[in-house]
Structures are given as structure tokens and as C-alpha cells.
Amino acid sequence: MDSLIIFIEIVLINVLLSGDNAIVIAMASGQLPPEQRKRAVWWGAMAAVGLRCVLTVVAIKLLQVPFLQAVGALLLFYIAVKLLAEAGGNQDMHTVKKAKTIGQAIWTIVVADFVMSLDNVLAIAAVADGDIVLILLGIALSIPMIIWGSQMLGTLLHKFPALSYIGAALLAYAAGGMLMHDPGMNDLLFHGSKTLAEAIPLMCVPLVIVLAIVKKKAVL
């Protein structure tokens, strides 16, 4: 049952955080003829997701080093705040270069996905609990969702801010879990406390919401 929950979390996080990646895929291949566009989308998305799988596996290994999970937790927490603060906003995606050949489109998709996938990689590594099989299955299942919904995902995230709240809550909880599982922080502060292990991830959720509201008001 725990494995099923982790699997669902991986799929949900990967889909929720792939809205911008999906927009990149759509824009990068926008000037190609219809048949070439389909091929560019498929090959570009497959290459990008493959790269994401490798990066996630590497992240899991690196997060075993003392205090690196704590750093990852802070980054993931920041990403959660940023995701929620920008919910419903219009992100500037016009800097994405529209390719004129399949090769250019695939390269643009892979490079953009690499730059934009820090949130995906950290979130999936945080909830995966070291299970590489679940990671690969979860990411693989999200491939058709990202490809077939290349424009719909971004639109939904902007139209229905509640989806961003779900994503931010998952990220915040995962960040708290990463912090508690860091071996260095555990030896320094937590000392294996079960109470803190349950409380801190839960406390991160409302904290993200508060900080996101403050950040959004500061921008206005």
C-alpha cells in the first residue's frame, strides 16, 4: 500500500510540475510541419524524460550525503513557494526559440526541460524513498500525459489555481520529509524524534501557503 501511495505521488508531482515543460514542447515545435511536429514532440519528450530519470536516480544517491538533503529540502521548499506565488499568473514563455528542423526542436526541448526540471527531480527524489523502480514507472506513466496535454496542462494550471495548491502542498510536505531524513540534521538536531518526523512535514504546508501569499503581495 505504501508503494502505491508513493507511486501515485510521483505521477501527480511529475504531471503538476510539467505544465511549463509542456508549453516548451508545444512552442519549440510550433513552426514545424504537422508530421514533423509530432515526431519532434515524441522524440524530444522521450529524450527529456529519459534525462530526468537519470538525474533523479543521481539525486537519490547524492541525497544520502549528510546535509545535502537539508539543502535539497530548502530548494524544494523555495520551489513550492514560487509555484504557489505564481499560480494563475502569465509566465513569459516567449523566449523559447521556435525551431525550424526536427533536430533543433528536439535539442530545444531537451535543454529547456533540463533547465526547468529541478523541481521535478528534487520532488520525486524526496518521495521515492530510494525505490528506483517506482521512480521509473511513475515518470514513464506521465510521458503520455505530458505529450498529449502539451498545451492543456499549462492552461489548467493557470485556470485552476487549486491544482497549484495541491502541487505546492505535496512539495512542502516532501521538503519537510527530506529535512527530517537528512542524516546530518538528524544527528545535529532531531535525534530520531518520531514526533518531529510527523510534525515538521505537516507544518511546512501552511508555512508555504503563508510565504507564497506574502511573496505574491510583495510583487503586486
C-alpha positions, 0 to 999 in steps of 0.5 A: 500500500505504501508503494502505491501511495508513493507511486501515485505521488510521483505521477501527480508531482511529475504531471503538476510540475510539467505544465511549463515543460509542456508549453516548451514542447508545444512552442519549440515545435510550433513552426514545424510541419504537422508530421514533423511536429509530432515526431519532434514532440515524441522524440524530444519528450522521450529524450527529456524524460529519459534525462530526468530519470537519470538525474533523479536516480543521481539525486537519490544517491547524492541525497544520502550525503549528510546535509545535502538533503537539508539543502535539497529540502530548502530548494524544494521548499523555495520551489513550492513557494514560487509555484504557489506565488505564481499560480494563475499568473502569465509566465513569459514563455516567449523566449523559447526559440521556435525551431525550424528542423526536427533536430533543433526542436528536439535539442530545444526541448531537451535543454529547456526541460533540463533547465526547468526540471529541478523541481521535478527531480528534487520532488520525486527524489524526496518521495521515492524513498530510494525505490528506483523502480517506482521512480521509473514507472511513475515518470514513464506513466506521465510521458503520455500525459505530458505529450498529449496535454502539451498545451492543456496542462499549462492552461489548467494550471493557470485556470485552476489555481487549486491544482497549484495548491495541491502541487505546492502542498505535496512539495512542502510536505516532501521538503519537510520529509527530506529535512527530517531524513537528512542524516546530518540534521538528524544527528545535529538536531532531531535525534530520531524524534518520531514526533518531529518526523510527523510534525515538521512535514505537516507544518511546512504546508501552511508555512508555504501557503503563508510565504507564497501569499506574502511573496505574491503581495510583495510583487503586486 
